[in-house]
């Protein structure tokens, strides 16, 4: 069973500041979730093939075709700083 100290530890790792009421609420909710996983662990799945989805779905995407943008100057004009035909960006160098 999950206790409040474990919820505090998870909140600390996630950089969350929880009120005592939230700690109590999350302790109960996370305990219920873990209890549900315990129920699922009791199921015999030896003859069940691994899957990522319960139903078959396919992703419909458009063809990714490279096309040059027709108005290069419009793009360059929107840059905060430019040098001729190039974007000018701050120099970032790590001395390590």
Protein Blocks (a to p, Z undefined) as FASTA:
>chain_A
ZZfklmmmmmmmnopacdfklmmmmmmmmmmmmmmmmmmmmpccklpccdfbfbdcdddd
ddddddddfblmlmmmmpmbdehjaccddddddfZZ
